[in-house]
Amino acid sequence: MRLLLDTCTALWYFAGDRCQIPERIRETLTDLDHDLYLSDVSILEISIKYRIGKLRLSGAPSQTIPLWLESHDIALLPLVTQAIFRLESLEDIHGDPFDRLLVAQAITHRMTIVTPDEHIAEYSAPVLWA
């Protein structure tokens, strides 16, 4: 399975936050039969929140994110024009533009989003959570 990590899920996973991610989901994320992806959209969101002081990290995103990706064997998912255009057909369920882009990417690339966000689960993209 190709799994696209929601931004919050990725941050919890990278931090080793065992409280926020249910055990069944942690097991799926560490199963080598699944490919994990972090979107450029999440990197943008993390970078913006870090810059404005809404997110604390051990270092700048440009330094920490590449280390996280390498140490957890997570691939980058670039934001492509096809996914951006998919926004035109998405229902107005979720107001967060980052989350809407993640949904558009998941649909475009036929991926499952790993997220606790109930609004994302209302879209046609498959969602993995407890």
Sequence and secondary structure as in RCSB ss.txt:
>XXXX:A:sequence
MRLLLDTCTALWYFAGDRCQIPERIRETLTDLDHDLYLSDVSILEISIKYRIGKLRLSGAPSQTIPLWLESHDIA
LLPLVTQAIFRLESLEDIHGDPFDRLLVAQAITHRMTIVTPDEHIAEYSAPVLWA
>XXXX:A:secstr
 EEEE HHHHHHHHHT TTTS HHHHHHHH TTSEEEEEHHHHHHHHHHHHTTSS  SS HHHHHHHHHHHHTEE
EE   HHHHHHGGGS S    HHHHHHHHHHHHHT EEE   TTGGGSSS EE  
